Amino acid sequence: MKNFAILRLMSEELLTITDKAISQIKKIFSEDTSDKDGLRLGVVGGGCSGLSYKIEFSKKNDKDNVISLGEISVFIDPKSSIYLKGITLDFEDGLKGKGFVFNNPNAKNTCGCGESFSI
């Protein structure tokens, strides 16, 4: 049975974080987060398709939506929540490369590198 974290926003599932992603987040957080409160997921303008994913360790902002992963929190600002609704954050470490992957069923277009999208 798989365990994963789900953030719900007003009774609707916002996003899912897989076990592999949770494990990697905890590993990175334990190595280097001296003045950070948790992991921030977001969407910013830019990239080939118009929008890009953002993932970084940061401080919590007042209006953030929060997923608790035990000792680590994941923050999502309200504006990004609109674009991240329904996604799954995974971590892949196969032949195609290593890193976090945003699987977004709402994306109409994505660029060839997979780092930007449009809705």
PAZAPA-4460 file (N, C-alpha, C; in steps of 0.05 Angstrom, whole numbers, plus 32768, in hexadecimal, padded with zeros to 4 digits):
% residues 119
    n_x    n_y    n_z   ca_x   ca_y   ca_z    c_x    c_y    c_z   seq   type   mol
   8011   7FE8   8000   8000   8000   8000   8012   8019   8000     1      M     A
   800C   802B   7FEE   801C   8044   7FEC   8012   8059   8000     2      K     A
   8025   8067   800B   801F   807E   801C   8026   8097   800C     3      N     A
   8016   80AC   800F   801D   80C5   8002   800E   80DB   8010     4      F     A
   8017   80F3   800B   800A   810A   8018   7FF7   8117   8004     5      A     A
   7FE0   811F   800E   7FCD   812D   7FFD   7FC5   8147   800B     6      I     A
   7FC6   815D   7FFD   7FBD   8177   8008   7FA1   817B   7FFE     7      L     A
   7F8E   817F   8010   7F73   8185   8008   7F6D   81A2   800D     8      R     A
   7F5F   81AE   7FFA   7F58   81CA   7FFC   7F3A   81CC   7FF8     9      L     A
   7F2C   81D3   800E   7F0F   81D5   800E   7F03   81BB   8003    10      M     A
   7F0B   81A4   800F   7F01   818A   8009   7F08   8180   7FED    11      S     A
   7F18   818E   7FDE   7F22   8185   7FC4   7F3F   817E   7FC7    12      E     A
   7F47   8168   7FBA   7F63   8160   7FBB   7F73   8175   7FAA    13      E     A
   7F88   8180   7FB7   7F98   8194   7FA9   7FAF   8185   7F9B    14      L     A
   7FC0   8177   7FA9   7FD6   8169   7F9C   7FDE   8150   7FAD    15      L     A
   7FED   813F   7F9F   7FF6   8126   7FAC   8015   8126   7FAB    16      T     A
   8022   811D   7FC0   803F   811A   7FC0   8045   80FD   7FC5    17      I     A
   8053   80F0   7FB3   8059   80D3   7FB5   806D   80CE   7FCB    18      T     A
   806E   80B4   7FD3   8082   80AB   7FE7   809E   80B2   7FDF    19      D     A
   80A5   80AD   7FC5   80C0   80B3   7FBC   80C7   80D1   7FBF    20      K     A
   80B4   80E2   7FB8   80B8   80FF   7FBA   80BB   8107   7FD8    21      A     A
   80AA   80FC   7FE9   80AB   8102   8006   80C6   80FA   8011    22      I     A
   80D0   80E2   800A   80E9   80D9   8013   8100   80EB   800A    23      S     A
   8100   80F4   7FF1   8114   8106   7FE7   8113   8121   7FF4    24      Q     A
   80FB   812B   7FF8   80F7   8145   8005   8103   8144   8021    25      I     A
   80FD   812F   8030   8108   812C   804B   8126   812A   804B    26      K     A
   8131   811C   8038   814E   8118   8036   815B   8133   8031    27      K     A
   8152   8142   801E   815D   815C   8017   815A   8170   802F    28      I     A
   8142   816F   803B   813C   8181   8051   814F   817C   8068    29      F     A
   8156   8163   806E   8167   815C   8084   8184   8165   807F    30      S     A
   818C   8168   8065   81A7   816E   805E   81AD   818C   805E    31      E     A
   8199   819D   8056   81A0   81B9   8053   8187   81CB   8053    32      D     A
   817E   81D2   806A   8167   81E5   806C   816A   81F6   8085    33      T     A
   8181   8202   8088   8187   8210   80A1   8172   8224   80AA    34      S     A
   8167   8234   8098   8155   8249   80A1   813A   8247   8092    35      D     A
   8132   8230   8089   8119   822C   807A   8105   821D   808B    36      K     A
   80EB   8223   8086   80D5   8216   8094   80CC   81FD   8086    37      D     A
   80CF   81FC   806C   80C5   81E5   805D   80C9   81E8   803F    38      G     A
   80BC   81D7   8030   80BE   81D7   8013   80A8   81E7   8006    39      L     A
   80AE   81F8   7FF3   809A   8207   7FE5   8097   81FC   7FC8    40      R     A
   807D   81F7   7FC1   8076   81F0   7FA6   8067   8207   7F9A    41      L     A
   806D   820E   7F82   805F   8224   7F76   805F   8224   7F58    42      G     A
   8052   8237   7F4C   8051   823B   7F2F   8058   8258   7F2A    43      V     A
   8069   825D   7F17   8071   8278   7F0F   806F   827B   7EF1    44      V     A
   806B   8293   7EE7   806A   8298   7ECB   8086   8294   7EBF    45      G     A
   8086   8289   7EA7   80A0   8285   7E99   80A2   8269   7E8D    46      G     A
   80B7   8265   7E7F   80BC   824B   7E72   80AF   824B   7E56    47      G     A
   80B5   8236   7E47   80AC   8234   7E2B   808D   8234   7E28    48      C     A
   8080   8229   7E3C   8062   8226   7E39   8053   823A   7E4A    49      S     A
   8060   824C   7E58   8053   8261   7E66   8054   8260   7E84    50      G     A
   8054   8248   7E90   8055   8245   7EAD   806A   8231   7EB4    51      L     A
   8078   8236   7ECB   808C   8223   7ED4   8088   821C   7EF1    52      S     A
   808F   8204   7EF8   808E   81FB   7F14   80A5   8206   7F23    53      Y     A
   80A0   820B   7F3D   80B5   8215   7F4F   80B5   8202   7F67    54      K     A
   80CD   81FA   7F6F   80D0   81E9   7F87   80E9   81F3   7F95    55      I     A
   80E6   81FA   7FAF   80FC   8205   7FBE   80F5   8203   7FDC    56      E     A
   810A   8204   7FED   8106   8205   8009   8102   8223   8011    57      F     A
   80EF   8229   8022   80EA   8245   8029   80DC   8248   8044    58      S     A
   80D8   8260   804C   80C8   8267   8063   80AA   8265   805C    59      K     A
   8099   8261   8070   807C   8260   806C   8071   827D   806B    60      K     A
   805F   8281   8058   8050   829A   8056   8035   8297   8063    61      N     A
   8029   82AD   806B   800F   82AD   807A   7FF9   829E   806C    62      D     A
   7FF6   82A2   8052   7FDF   8297   8043   7FE4   827C   8036    63      K     A
   7FFC   8270   803B   8003   8256   802E   7FF0   8240   8036    64      D     A
   7FEA   822E   8023   7FDE   8214   8029   7FF6   8203   8032    65      N     A
   7FF1   81F1   8045   8007   81E1   8051   8000   81C4   8052    66      V     A
   8014   81B3   8049   8013   8196   804C   8027   818F   8061    67      I     A
   8020   8180   8075   8033   8177   8089   803D   815C   8082    68      S     A
   8058   8159   8080   8064   813F   807B   8074   8137   8094    69      L     A
   8067   8139   80AB   8075   8134   80C4   8085   814C   80CC    70      G     A
   80A0   8149   80CC   80B1   8160   80D4   80B5   8174   80BE    71      E     A
   80AB   816F   80A6   80AE   8182   808F   8092   818B   8086    72      I     A
   8090   81A5   807F   8078   81B0   8074   807C   81B7   8057    73      S     A
   8067   81B5   8047   8068   81BD   802B   8054   81D5   8028    74      V     A
   805E   81EB   801D   804F   8203   801A   8047   8208   7FFD    75      F     A
   802E   8211   7FF9   8024   8218   7FDF   8014   8232   7FE1    76      I     A
   801D   8246   7FD3   800E   8260   7FD4   7FF3   825D   7FC6    77      D     A
   7FDF   826D   7FCE   7FC4   826A   7FC3   7FC3   826C   7FA5    78      P     A
   7FD2   827D   7F98   7FD2   8280   7F7B   7FDC   8267   7F6E    79      K     A
   7FF2   825C   7F78   7FFD   8243   7F6C   7FEA   822C   7F70    80      S     A
   7FDA   822C   7F85   7FC7   8216   7F8A   7FB5   8212   7F73    81      S     A
   7FAE   8227   7F65   7F9C   8225   7F4E   7FA9   8214   7F38    82      I     A
   7FC3   8218   7F33   7FD1   820A   7F1E   7FDA   81EE   7F26    83      Y     A
   7FDE   81EA   7F40   7FE8   81D0   7F4A   7FD2   81BC   7F51    84      L     A
   7FB9   81C5   7F4F   7FA2   81B3   7F56   7FA3   819A   7F45    85      K     A
   7FA3   8183   7F53   7FA2   8169   7F46   7FBC   815D   7F3E    86      G     A
   7FD3   816B   7F43   7FEC   8161   7F3B   7FF6   814C   7F4E    87      I     A
   800A   813C   7F45   8019   812A   7F56   8036   8132   7F54    88      T     A
   8042   8136   7F6B   805F   813B   7F6D   806D   8121   7F72    89      L     A
   807F   8119   7F60   808D   8100   7F62   80AB   8105   7F61    90      D     A
   80BB   80F1   7F67   80D8   80F3   7F64   80E0   80DB   7F53    91      F     A
   80EF   80E1   7F3E   80F9   80CC   7F2C   8118   80CB   7F2D    92      E     A
   8122   80B3   7F2C   813F   80B1   7F2B   8148   809A   7F19    93      D     A
   813D   809B   7F01   8143   8087   7EED   8156   808F   7ED7    94      G     A
   8155   8082   7EC1   8168   8087   7EAB   8163   80A2   7E9E    95      L     A
   814B   80AD   7EA0   8144   80C7   7E94   814E   80DE   7EA5    96      K     A
   8158   80D9   7EBC   8162   80EE   7ECE   8157   80EB   7EEA    97      G     A
   815E   80FE   7EFA   8157   80FD   7F16   814B   8118   7F1E    98      K     A
   8134   8118   7F2B   8128   8130   7F35   810B   812E   7F3A    99      G     A
   8100   8144   7F44   80E3   8145   7F4A   80D4   8149   7F30   100      F     A
   80BD   813C   7F2E   80AC   813D   7F16   8090   8145   7F1E   101      V     A
   8086   8159   7F11   806A   8162   7F15   8059   8155   7EFF   102      F     A
   8047   8142   7F07   8035   8136   7EF5   801B   8145   7EF6   103      N     A
   8015   8155   7EE2   7FFE   8168   7EE2   7FEA   815F   7ECD   104      N     A
   7FD3   8154   7ED6   7FBE   814B   7EC3   7FB0   8163   7EB6   105      P     A
   7FB3   817B   7EC1   7FA5   8193   7EB6   7FB5   81A1   7EA1   106      N     A
   7FCF   819A   7E9D   7FE0   81A8   7E8A   7FD7   81A1   7E6E   107      A     A
   7FD1   81B6   7E5E   7FC9   81B3   7E42   7FE1   81AF   7E31   108      K     A
   7FF7   81BE   7E37   8010   81BC   7E28   8027   81BC   7E3B   109      N     A
   803C   81AD   7E34   8055   81AE   7E44   806C   81B1   7E30   110      T     A
   8082   81BC   7E39   8099   81BF   7E28   80A8   81A5   7E26   111      C     A
   80BB   81A3   7E15   80CA   818A   7E11   80DA   8182   7E2A   112      G     A
   80E3   8195   7E39   80F3   818E   7E51   80E1   8187   7E69   113      C     A
   80C7   818D   7E67   80B4   8186   7E7C   80B4   8199   7E93   114      G     A
   80C1   81B0   7E91   80C3   81C2   7EA7   80B0   81D9   7EA6   115      E     A
   80A1   81DC   7E90   808D   81F1   7E8E   8073   81E5   7E82   116      S     A
   805D   81F3   7E86   8043   81E9   7E7D   8030   8200   7E79   117      F     A
   8019   81FA   7E6C   8003   820D   7E6A   7FE9   81FF   7E70   118      S     A
   7FD6   820E   7E79   7FBB   8202   7E80   7FA7   820F   7E6E   119      I     A
***
